[in-house]
């Protein structure tokens, strides 16, 4: 693996590393994103963030909001596998935006990168709502990724307020304990808003991805859709994931 760019800014070390054609972003020694223009799937954590969206019945291009861009791997995958009207990425770290644009090819007009505090943006945004909101907000502490927004009732109300009626929230967690603290699993009022859920994992990583919607979500539907998807079916051997429905 070769280092193709590195710099320390405000006490934080940033590196962009290459492994063959794969580009990886490390911040504070934490892997934030990876992208390979010749491989549409990562066989890793980032695949889990788009797979639940296969459950949506897509009748028109999707409006997608990504909280925490990193290098933008999930933005590429949403654009590759779905018809999207707009994919907006919110990123507080200007260095991440600079790296995403320079090394991760986030120069398609369908992408919009906004340097902002995603939590405050969500609270105050009053524009057109979204079909999919992906919460991948983390910061680093002693070399470990820490979730920025606690998955409590207040945060889910804010996310829900920006969703279209049949929209979906997808949320990345590190560790099962963190994932199981998500409000829709415990709060009856949030469950009424987002009664359907999926839990996705992948081997070799301790990430847990949860998806919630007011519309039925089904692990079997994901696999069925993969088999019918013109782009995904030929690549399905690269997908490494387990998925189960939440029993409420």
C-alpha positions, 0 to 999 in steps of 0.5 A, spaced: 500 500 500 502 506 497 501 513 501 499 518 495 498 524 499 499 526 507 498 532 511 497 534 518 492 539 519 490 542 526 493 536 529 490 531 525 493 526 520 490 525 514 493 520 509 490 518 502 493 511 500 492 506 494 492 499 493 492 497 486 486 502 483 483 502 490 484 509 494 483 509 501 482 515 506 485 515 513 483 520 518 487 520 525 489 512 523 481 511 522 479 508 515 473 513 513 472 511 506 475 507 500 473 507 492 475 503 486 473 506 479 473 499 476 469 496 482 462 498 484 462 494 490 467 494 496 465 487 499 465 491 505 462 496 510 460 501 505 455 496 501 451 495 507 449 502 507 446 502 500 443 495 500 437 496 504 435 502 499 433 496 494 427 495 498 424 501 496 419 501 490 422 506 486 417 510 481 422 516 480 429 518 481 431 518 488 433 524 493 439 522 497 442 525 503 448 523 506 451 525 513 458 524 513 461 524 506 468 521 508 471 520 501 464 519 498 464 511 497 456 511 498 455 517 494 458 513 488 454 507 489 447 510 490 449 513 483 451 507 480 445 502 482 439 507 483 436 513 479 438 519 483 435 526 482 440 529 487 445 526 492 447 531 497 453 530 502 454 534 508 461 534 511 464 538 517 471 537 515 473 541 509 479 537 508 475 531 507 471 535 502 478 537 499 480 530 498 473 527 496 473 532 490 481 531 488 482 523 489 475 520 490 472 523 483 466 526 486 465 531 480 459 529 477 454 534 477 449 530 481 453 530 487 453 536 491 457 537 497 456 542 503 461 544 508 456 544 514 455 541 521 450 536 519 446 536 526 444 543 525 443 543 518 438 537 519 434 541 524 434 547 520 433 545 513 426 547 510 427 545 503 425 539 499 425 532 503 429 526 501 427 519 499 433 516 503 437 519 509 444 515 510 447 517 517 454 515 517 457 521 522 463 519 526 469 523 529 475 520 531 478 519 539 484 515 540 484 512 534 477 509 534 471 512 531 465 515 535 458 516 533 457 524 532 449 524 533 446 519 539 441 515 536 436 517 541 428 519 540 430 527 538 435 525 533 430 520 529 425 526 530 429 530 526 431 525 521 424 523 520 422 530 519 426 531 513 424 524 510 418 523 504 412 519 507 415 513 504 422 514 505 428 510 509 433 512 514 440 508 514 444 508 520 452 506 521 454 503 527 460 501 530 459 495 535 452 491 536 451 495 543 451 502 540 446 499 534 441 496 539 441 503 542 437 506 536 431 509 538 426 505 534 428 499 537 425 502 544 421 508 543 414 506 541 412 513 538 418 512 534 416 505 532 410 508 530 413 513 525 418 507 522 415 501 524 419 496 519 427 495 520 433 491 517 439 489 521 445 488 516 452 486 518 459 484 514 464 479 516 471 482 519 468 488 521 464 490 527 460 495 523 452 494 524 447 498 519 440 499 521 435 501 516 428 504 518 422 506 514 414 506 514 414 501 508 415 494 509 423 492 509 424 485 508 431 481 507 429 476 502 426 482 498 434 485 498 436 478 495 431 477 490 432 484 487 440 483 487 438 477 483 434 481 478 438 488 478 442 488 471 448 491 474 448 488 481 447 481 479 453 480 475 457 483 481 453 479 487 459 474 488 463 480 491 457 482 496 459 479 503 453 481 508 448 478 513 441 481 513 435 480 518 428 483 519 427 486 526 421 483 530 417 488 533 
